Amino acid sequence: MKKYFLFFLVISLVFSCKEDKPKEETILVPSRNETADMNKTWTLEEQEIINQFVERNQWEMTTSESGLRYFIYKEGTGDKAEPGMKAMVEYSISLLDGTEVYSSKEIGPQPFRIENSDVEPGLHEGITYMKVGDKAKIIIPYFLAHGLMGDQMSIPPLTTLIFDIRLLGLSK
């Protein structure tokens, strides 16, 4: 009888000490409407921040339909940039707090094909408002720059970019 009692005691201890299965983690995914509302909120907040920035700097900027802002502070005399052209530019890219994140100073002027290269979508649009020789400030909202992810190096997620850019040349 003692053997059976010990046997049942050991078995009951083994089963009572057994850990419960870990609970599955529930991941809440926002609905399409919730996602749209979040994006709308971020965009409106960003536009207000940009408005305050422009006002503080007393820049008279043109706002495009997409939300991009720009002003030409030195007029050039060359051809106007158009989609499909190859643009050669000098630039510096800064955050709204003034932190410079990239510049062509170290690497020299950079070419890109307008509307057909891996630069920020807002830059494709912004360059089409320029002609050769122009110098401009272009404020690119996060959704026309690196979006929700940033660039994984120097540009954080949901970041507005300021381009100080000079269009040096165009080619077909």
TORZALUM-698664 format. One record per residue (C-alpha): residue number from 1; x, y, z; residue in three letters. Coordinates in steps of 0.2 Angstrom, whole numbers, always signed. Layout:
BEGIN
> NUM; X; Y; Z; ALA
...
//
This chain:
BEGIN
> 1; +0; +0; +0; MET
> 2; +14; +12; +4; LYS
> 3; +22; +9; -13; LYS
> 4; +5; +14; -21; TYR
> 5; +4; +29; -10; PHE
> 6; +22; +34; -15; LEU
> 7; +18; +31; -33; PHE
> 8; +3; +42; -33; PHE
> 9; +11; +55; -23; LEU
> 10; +26; +56; -35; VAL
> 11; +14; +56; -50; ILE
> 12; +3; +70; -43; SER
> 13; +18; +80; -39; LEU
> 14; +25; +79; -57; VAL
> 15; +8; +84; -64; PHE
> 16; +5; +98; -52; SER
> 17; +23; +105; -55; CYS
> 18; +20; +105; -74; LYS
> 19; +20; +123; -80; GLU
> 20; +5; +129; -90; ASP
> 21; +7; +132; -108; LYS
> 22; +12; +150; -111; PRO
> 23; -2; +161; -116; LYS
> 24; -2; +166; -134; GLU
> 25; +1; +185; -136; GLU
> 26; -13; +194; -144; THR
> 27; -7; +207; -157; ILE
> 28; -20; +221; -160; LEU
> 29; -20; +227; -177; VAL
> 30; -29; +243; -181; PRO
> 31; -43; +243; -193; SER
> 32; -42; +252; -209; ARG
> 33; -52; +266; -202; ASN
> 34; -41; +267; -187; GLU
> 35; -26; +267; -197; THR
> 36; -33; +281; -209; ALA
> 37; -37; +291; -193; ASP
> 38; -20; +289; -186; MET
> 39; -12; +295; -202; ASN
> 40; -24; +310; -204; LYS
> 41; -20; +315; -186; THR
> 42; -1; +314; -189; TRP
> 43; -2; +323; -205; THR
> 44; -12; +337; -197; LEU
> 45; +0; +338; -182; GLU
> 46; +14; +339; -194; GLU
> 47; +7; +353; -204; GLN
> 48; +4; +363; -189; GLU
> 49; +22; +360; -184; ILE
> 50; +28; +365; -201; ILE
> 51; +17; +381; -201; ASN
> 52; +25; +386; -184; GLN
> 53; +42; +383; -191; PHE
> 54; +39; +393; -207; VAL
> 55; +32; +407; -197; GLU
> 56; +47; +407; -185; ARG
> 57; +59; +408; -200; ASN
> 58; +48; +421; -209; GLN
> 59; +49; +411; -225; TRP
> 60; +36; +415; -238; GLU
> 61; +34; +398; -245; MET
> 62; +22; +390; -258; THR
> 63; +12; +375; -253; THR
> 64; +9; +362; -266; SER
> 65; -7; +351; -267; GLU
> 66; +3; +337; -259; SER
> 67; +8; +347; -244; GLY
> 68; +26; +350; -250; LEU
> 69; +32; +368; -247; ARG
> 70; +46; +377; -256; TYR
> 71; +53; +394; -260; PHE
> 72; +67; +399; -272; ILE
> 73; +79; +411; -264; TYR
> 74; +91; +413; -278; LYS
> 75; +85; +413; -296; GLU
> 76; +94; +404; -310; GLY
> 77; +93; +407; -328; THR
> 78; +93; +389; -335; GLY
> 79; +80; +376; -341; ASP
> 80; +66; +371; -330; LYS
> 81; +67; +353; -323; ALA
> 82; +54; +341; -329; GLU
> 83; +50; +322; -326; PRO
> 84; +62; +310; -335; GLY
> 85; +77; +322; -334; MET
> 86; +93; +319; -325; LYS
> 87; +96; +332; -312; ALA
> 88; +113; +336; -304; MET
> 89; +111; +344; -287; VAL
> 90; +120; +350; -272; GLU
> 91; +111; +349; -256; TYR
> 92; +110; +348; -237; SER
> 93; +96; +339; -228; ILE
> 94; +91; +345; -211; SER
> 95; +78; +341; -198; LEU
> 96; +66; +354; -191; LEU
> 97; +78; +356; -176; ASP
> 98; +92; +361; -187; GLY
> 99; +102; +345; -186; THR
> 100; +110; +341; -203; GLU
> 101; +108; +323; -208; VAL
> 102; +115; +322; -225; TYR
> 103; +125; +334; -237; SER
> 104; +133; +333; -254; SER
> 105; +148; +343; -247; LYS
> 106; +158; +327; -243; GLU
> 107; +153; +317; -258; ILE
> 108; +151; +330; -271; GLY
> 109; +136; +335; -282; PRO
> 110; +123; +320; -284; GLN
> 111; +113; +315; -300; PRO
> 112; +96; +308; -300; PHE
> 113; +83; +304; -313; ARG
> 114; +67; +315; -309; ILE
> 115; +52; +303; -305; GLU
> 116; +63; +287; -309; ASN
> 117; +75; +285; -294; SER
> 118; +76; +281; -276; ASP
> 119; +76; +298; -268; VAL
> 120; +62; +305; -258; GLU
> 121; +46; +307; -267; PRO
> 122; +45; +325; -261; GLY
> 123; +62; +329; -269; LEU
> 124; +55; +323; -286; HIS
> 125; +41; +335; -285; GLU
> 126; +51; +349; -277; GLY
> 127; +64; +349; -291; ILE
> 128; +51; +351; -304; THR
> 129; +48; +369; -297; TYR
> 130; +66; +374; -301; MET
> 131; +76; +378; -315; LYS
> 132; +95; +377; -318; VAL
> 133; +104; +389; -306; GLY
> 134; +90; +390; -294; ASP
> 135; +93; +388; -275; LYS
> 136; +78; +383; -265; ALA
> 137; +72; +378; -248; LYS
> 138; +60; +363; -249; ILE
> 139; +51; +356; -234; ILE
> 140; +46; +338; -237; ILE
> 141; +33; +331; -225; PRO
> 142; +36; +314; -218; TYR
> 143; +24; +305; -230; PHE
> 144; +33; +312; -245; LEU
> 145; +50; +308; -237; ALA
> 146; +54; +292; -227; HIS
> 147; +37; +289; -220; GLY
> 148; +33; +279; -205; LEU
> 149; +50; +270; -204; MET
> 150; +63; +284; -207; GLY
> 151; +79; +278; -216; ASP
> 152; +85; +267; -203; GLN
> 153; +101; +277; -201; MET
> 154; +100; +296; -198; SER
> 155; +82; +300; -202; ILE
> 156; +69; +295; -188; PRO
> 157; +52; +289; -192; PRO
> 158; +38; +302; -196; LEU
> 159; +51; +315; -199; THR
> 160; +49; +331; -209; THR
> 161; +65; +335; -220; LEU
> 162; +71; +352; -225; ILE
> 163; +82; +352; -241; PHE
> 164; +93; +367; -245; ASP
> 165; +96; +363; -263; ILE
> 166; +104; +370; -279; ARG
> 167; +100; +363; -296; LEU
> 168; +117; +363; -305; LEU
> 169; +112; +355; -322; GLY
> 170; +99; +345; -332; LEU
> 171; +101; +332; -345; SER
> 172; +90; +320; -355; LYS
//
